[in-house]
Amino acid sequence: MKPIERTTRWLPPGVHGMTLWPFILYLRGHEGDIALRCHEHYHWRHALRWGVLPWYLAYGVLKLWYLGQPSERHPLETPAYAKQRQIIELLAQGASIDQQLAELGMV
């Protein structure tokens, strides 16, 4: 099973991608950002593993708990940002990201 990826003209301010299972939405102009795509695919797969409804309930409760703090501090965002940073670093080094793409089911 793979997500349905779409581009949109509007997402909340500062948001370039959003996973609304079974969709992944990208703000127009950011759909080619492979690090962002990996971040969103991480969320998509995480929600699939947990169960979509439990994942979104946990995400929403934690979002309220971490309100006003940087997104990276949200416990369900932390590993997705780590994956995004890993991809950025590998690309900057000229290294292959094939293994990461395969882990996320992107190939």
N, C-alpha and C positions, 0 to 999 in steps of 0.2 A: 504494500500500500504506500502510495506517495501523496504528498500534499498537493493541493490545487494552488498554484502560485499565480497571483494577479498583481497588476500595477494599478494604483489609485492616485487620484489628484490630491486627496486630502487624508492626512492622519493627524492626530493631536500634535501640537507644537513640540518640536524637538524629537519626534518619533519618525524614524525612517523605514521601519519594518514592524509588522505586528502579526502574531500567530493567533488566528481565530479558527481553531480546528474545525474542519479539515482544510482551511485556507491559510495561506501565508500571503499577506498583503505587503507590498513595497510602495513607498512613496515614489512617484514618477521621478526618474533620474537616478534612483538608487538601486534599481532592480539588477544592475550589473555588478554590484559590490559583493564579491564572493565572500568576504569576511562577514558581512551582514547576513548574507544568505545562510552561511554556516550557523550563525547565532540563532536565526529563526528556525532552521531545521533542527537544531538542538532542542529548542522548546517543543517543536512539533513531536519529535520522538519521545521526549520526556513525558509529555501529556499522554501519548499513546501507551507508554509503559505503566504509568500511574493509573490510567483510566482518565478519560477526558474530563468528566464532571468533577471527580475529586481533585484533579490538578488545578482546574479553574477555581474551585472553591478555596483551596489552599492559597493560590496565587492572590485572589481577591482579599482574603483575610490578612495575609502578609503585606499586601500593598497598603492596606489601612495602617498596619502596625509601623511600617517604614515610611509613612507619608512625610514628605518634606525632606527626605534623605536622598542622596544620590541613588540612582537606579541600581548601580553596581552592588549596593549593600543588601538589596532584596535577595534572600536566600535562593530563590528560584531563578534569579537573573545572574548571580555570581558565576555559576559554571558556564553559562552561555556567553558571558563576557570574556571569561577565561579562554574559551574555544575561539572566540572572535580575535582576541589578542594573539593567540597561538598562530592562527592563519595569517594575520598581518605580519608577524615576525618571520614565519617560514617564507612568505612571499618576498619580504625584504631581503632575505638571505639568498633568494633564488632557488630555494629548496622545493621539492615536490610536496603537494598537498593531497596527493592521490589517496593516501591512507586515511586522512581525516575525512575526505569526501566519501570514501567507502564506508567508514564508521557511521556516518550520518545518513547513509542510504542515498547519496546524491549522485551516484554513478551507476 
